[in-house]
Amino acid sequence: MGLQLFVVLRAAPPAEVMLPTGALRGAQQAEGIVAAVAHPLFEVYLVPFEITSALLLAAMVGAVVLAKRRL
C-alpha cells in the first residue's frame, strides 16, 4: 500500500511547483523566506508532509522500544 501511495503522489506533481523565473525572489521580498517556504509545504505538499511525519514518528517509537529491550 505504501508503494502505491508513493507512485500516486509522484505521478501527478502539482502545477504550483513550476514557478516562473524570479517568482521565488518576489515572494521572498513580499512575505519573507519563511512564508515562501511554508506556503507550498503546508498547502501543496500537506498530505506527503503528514505521511512523512507519521512514518518518522513510528520509526522513533520503534527505535526507543528496541533500545529499551536491550537494557
Sequence and secondary structure as in RCSB ss.txt:
>XXXX:A:sequence
MGLQLFVVLRAAPPAEVMLPTGALRGAQQAEGIVAAVAHPLFEVYLVPFEITSALLLAAMVGAVVLAKRRL
>XXXX:A:secstr
 HHHHHHHHHHS  GGG   TTHHHHHHHHH HHHHHHHHHHHTSHHHHHHHHHHHHHHHHHHHHHHHHH 
